[in-house]
Amino acid sequence: MRDVSPSDEVLVGVDGCRSGWIALVLRPCDTTPEVTIFVRFADLVAEFGAGAIIAVDMPIGLPDRIGGSGRGPEQAIRPYLGARRSSVFSIPARAAVEAETYREACDMAQKCSDPAKKVSKQAFHLFGKIREIDQLLQADVSLRDRVIECHPEFAFCRLNNMVPMATPKKIRGAVNPEGIAERVEVLASHGIDRGLFTKGPPRGAAMDDLLDASINLLVAGRHAEGLTETFPASPMRDRNGILIAIHG
């Protein structure tokens, strides 16, 4: 992988999948990444060690209040994504993410947002995974510089000369071959072997999950080299001191 320089650090790109988490890991001195499925994010962190840089497509950092359409990171990247901006879900305030039911989440989101907004079902289905990471980062401060938030569609845009993808990965819930092929070309141009996608994803994950974990691996490599930026440029931290930013 020519776009990920040799490093003493383990690099990991992660995406949520139906079985838990799909991770694409590149270990020091390796040239080919390994694909693994984990049920729990804590198991993933334990497997790769405290020194790993983990770029994950999951919101990190939860404000107590929301002004506008989601957190600062969502608002910061949408203008770059054109037709792909709908892939950026609006994440509500911490109280809503910590709610146990959809109705309670909507109530808390409305109370903690201006203008008042409920929670989308798509966002609500992410809350369990958001809490997994949040609890780990609250418990272990040392992970906060190593586990970073990224967004695959924005990462594809960044690594495509700031040109967003022209086609969606899915259409009406089904994989779109044209969208998959477009993203494979971007990944291949940055050194990820097309053969990884010919084999297909492991059991418990879908092809779009594999694509997202792959682009997130490239983000982890860029972060290790000090090449990523935060969006927004001057991010806030939540009440627990966790950075609220997408890296790209």
N, C-alpha and C positions, 0 to 999 in steps of 0.2 A: 504494500500500500504506500505509494510514493508520497501521498499527502499527509501521512502520519509518520513523523520522524522517529527514529529509534529513541527509546526513552527507558528510564529505569522505572517508570510508572505504568501500572496496568491501566489501560483505557477501556471504558465500557460505554456502549450506547444502549439505552433501555427504552422499551415501550410497553405499555400495558397490553395484555392480550386476554383471551377468554380463560386461559389456564392460570393467569397471574401476571407474570412479567417475562418478556422475551429480552434476552441480553446478548449483544454481540460484543465479544471481548477480544482485545488484542494485548497479549502479554509481551513483556520485554524480549527483544530479539526474535519474536515471531513475525512472519510476513503475511500470514493468513488468519483472519479472525475466526473465533469459535462461537457457535450459536448454542445457547443454553436456555432452558425454561426454569423459572423459579416460581413457587407458589406464593412466597412472601418476600417483600422487599428486604426485610431484615436478613433473610437467608442469603440474598444476593450480595449485600454489603459484607456479611461475614465471610462469604466465599472468596471475595476478591481483595479483602484486606483494607485497612484504614488508609493506605497510601493510594488506592485506586482513584482515578478521576472518573466520575459517573455522570454522564449527561442523560437526563431522563425527560421524556415528554409527559410531564405532570406538573400542575401548578405547585409552586413552592413559595411560602410566605403568604400569610392571610391577614389582610387589614381588618380592623374593627368596623370600618365604614367604607362604603363604595360610593364614589361620585362619578356619574356617567355610566358608560357601557363596560363594566368590568373593572378589574384592577388596572393599575398603570401599565403593566406589560402588555396586556391585551390591547389596550388603546394605542400603545406605541407601535405595535407591529402591523395592525390591520391596514393602515394606509399603503403599505408596501405590497400587499398581496393581491390586489385586483379582485378577480373573480374567485380567488381562493380565500378571501377574507372570512367567508362563512365557516371555515374550518377552525376559527378562533372562538371558542366558547367564552362567554362572560362568566367569570367566577365570582361568587358573592362574598360577603363578609364571613369572618371566622365563625360567628354564631350560627350561620346558616349551614356551613360545611360540617359543623359538629352536630347538627340536628339528626335525630334518628329516623324521622319519617319525611316523606316528600311535602306533606302539608305543613309540618313544623318548619321545614327548610324554607318554604315559600314565605311563611309568616315572618320568620327572622330576617330573611333577605329584604323584605319590604320595609321592615323597621330600621334596617341598617343601611339603606341606600337612598340616594337623592339624585334623580327622582326615584320614587319607590318602584322596585321591580321584583317580580317573582323569579324563581329558578327554572331554567329549562330542564326537561327530563334528561337530555344528554349530559348536562353538567352534573345533575344529581347522581347519575350512575357512576361518576368519577369520584364521588366524595370519599368512599371507602379507601381507595388507593391514595387519595390526597392525604387522608388522615394517617395512613401507614408511614408515609415519608415524614410528615409533620411531627409525629411522635418520636421518630428516630432522631430528627434534628434537634428537637427540644431536649432529648435525653443525652445527646453526645454533641457538644459544641464543635469538636474537632472535625465532624463530618460536613460542616456548613460550607467550607471552602472547597470540598471535594465532590459533593453532590449538587449538581447545578441543573437548573431548569432550562429546557430548550423547547422549541416548537418545530416539528418536522417541516411543515410547509414553508415556514420562514427560513429554516436552514437550507432547504432546497433553493429558495430564492437567493439567499446570500451566496451560495456556492454556484449559482447560475448567473453571476454578474448582476445581481439584484433584479433579475427578471423572474417573475413568478411563474409557476408551472401553468401551462396553457390548458391542461385537461385535468379533470378530477380523478382521484384514485378509485372512487366508487361512484356508481350511478344507481340510485334507488336501492342502496344497500348491497349491490352486487359489484364485484371487482370489475374495473374498467381496464381491459387489456391495453388500450392506448395510453391511459394515464400511468399504468405500471411501467410500460416501455419507456415513456418519457423520463421517468425518475431513475430507471436503471441506467439510462444513458448518462445522466448527471453523475450518478454514483461511480460508474465505470470511468468517467473522465477524471475522477479524483482518486483512482487507483483501486477501487473495490471490484474484485473479479466478478464478471457476469455469471460465472458458474455457480456462485452462491445462490442466485435466483433461479437458475435452471433446476437445481435440486428442490427448490421450493421450501416453504417454512416447516419447522418441526411440528409434530402433533401438539395441538393446543394453541396454535397461533395461525394467523392468516398472512397472506402475502403482503398486504399493506402494513402489517405489524413488522414484518421482516425488513421492508423498505425503510420504515421509520426508525427502527433500531440501527440500521446501517448509516443513515444520515446523522443520527445522534452520535454514533461512534466518531464520525468525522468532526463533529462539534467538540467532542471530548479531546480529540487530538489537537484541534486548534486552540482549545483552552490551555492545554499543557504547554503550548508554545507561546502563550500570551497573546494570541491573535483575536480572541473573542472580545466583543463589546457587550455592554448591558443595554437593554431596552426596557424602560427609558434610560437615558444617559446618566441621570442622577437618581437612582432608585431609592425608595424608602425601605425601612425595615419594619417588620411587624412587632407586636408587643413583646415577643420573645427574642427579638434581635435577629430574626431570620430575614435575609435579603429577599426583596420582592422584585424579581427581575428575570427576564428571558435573556439567555446568552446566545449570541449569534456571530 
